[in-house]
Amino acid sequence: MKTLKYLIIALAISSCGQVMAQNGLVSFVKKIGATLDTMAVSGIDHNYIEVPERPWQAIMRGNISQTILSLKMEANDMGSYYTARPYFKTVPSQYVGLWVGYRGYGIGYTVNVGGDKGNLFTIGATGGSYGINLRIHTFENSDPDFFLDSDLAPVETKGKWFNVHLRNPIRVKTVFLDGYYMFNGKKFSYAAAYDQSVIQKRSAGSLMVGLMYNYTKIDYANNLNGDLIYMMGGLGKLKLWQGSIGVGYAYNWVPVKGLLVNVLAMPMLTVVNKLKVSGYTTNVDELLDDPYLEDPTITEEQWDTWFYDKLRVNHYIDKSKNSSLSIGFDGRASVTYNFGRCFLNAYGQFNNIRYSEEGISGYVNDWYVNTSFGVRL
């Protein structure tokens, strides 16, 4: 009986502990909600900005995006001028997903349904006076467009654009992290245009400042890409780190009740511009001088099989350079329509990043468009 008594007491204590833990969790969540509610109304002019009574949002989203990368390699060796310009771009990728949040803070999940079949990860936080966004995009490309202008280039390709099919794809990763601060948070709401947690009632604009970090990696260092590395003067891998600052302007236009059009434009000065390139040697010259190629009976298919089976790439050097200052551009636009508890939104962003150092130059263009339908709960 004593054992049973102790067991009942232990179960009672355990149940009380669970109830206290649950109550503590509920209390903690309520405190967070109250804090977010206070933040939503703090310092705003209610003649310009409306805070919806229903704080929760459930949003269905669709996304289409594309990354375009351009490289340029130039050299002047003993009077022989050489330039190569590969140009990589993804097929526009499409994603669909669902997002759920409270006062604009939440979590979402997206899946790829078409395009480059790459991976896209996005996360953001938006307030009336600020916005923070992170995008990570990885993809592969086996068919870049290419430009070659060299004394050694074949006549049919010299100085012309042509498509190259690679047996091993170029692998690309881009990371964009940007943040904005708006000085007129009293009358202008960034959140009204980009997460619909509040509603802009009257037109207003704001001067803004922004910071941006970009990381880009391009890697095609593989034995099967030895011919591309040879044409690129030994360049097989490139990594770019950039930090930029900018000053711009954003405007929320409310032509009729419920409709909001936003435009944001900000030139960016890149103050941190680090470039790391990896050089490789190949045996292309040796293969092109091989007596096997003088046999007139070999077919094109046999030539390809022999060439790519013997093609070799060897890493020999890494160089890191701090590139000079450069100018880029960051632009966004949004259209929102609020009706009852629901809203429709479409917004897009375009980033242009440039780099240049000792004969290697290029740019990254990255754009995306999001569409969404949401319900406030």
Secondary structure as GFF3:
##gff-version 3
##sequence-region A 1 377
A	DSSP	alpha_helix	2	41	.	.	.	ID=ss1
A	DSSP	beta_strand	49	50	.	.	.	ID=ss2
A	DSSP	beta_strand	56	77	.	.	.	ID=ss3
A	DSSP	beta_strand	80	89	.	.	.	ID=ss4
A	DSSP	beta_strand	93	102	.	.	.	ID=ss5
A	DSSP	beta_strand	105	114	.	.	.	ID=ss6
A	DSSP	beta_strand	119	126	.	.	.	ID=ss7
A	DSSP	beta_strand	130	141	.	.	.	ID=ss8
A	DSSP	beta_strand	145	150	.	.	.	ID=ss9
A	DSSP	beta_strand	160	163	.	.	.	ID=ss10
A	DSSP	beta_strand	170	182	.	.	.	ID=ss11
A	DSSP	alpha_helix	190	194	.	.	.	ID=ss12
A	DSSP	beta_strand	199	200	.	.	.	ID=ss13
A	DSSP	beta_strand	204	219	.	.	.	ID=ss14
A	DSSP	three_ten_helix	223	225	.	.	.	ID=ss15
A	DSSP	alpha_helix	226	231	.	.	.	ID=ss16
A	DSSP	beta_strand	235	253	.	.	.	ID=ss17
A	DSSP	beta_strand	259	282	.	.	.	ID=ss18
A	DSSP	alpha_helix	284	288	.	.	.	ID=ss19
A	DSSP	three_ten_helix	291	294	.	.	.	ID=ss20
A	DSSP	alpha_helix	300	310	.	.	.	ID=ss21
A	DSSP	beta_strand	313	322	.	.	.	ID=ss22
A	DSSP	beta_strand	326	339	.	.	.	ID=ss23
A	DSSP	beta_strand	342	357	.	.	.	ID=ss24
A	DSSP	beta_strand	360	376	.	.	.	ID=ss25
###
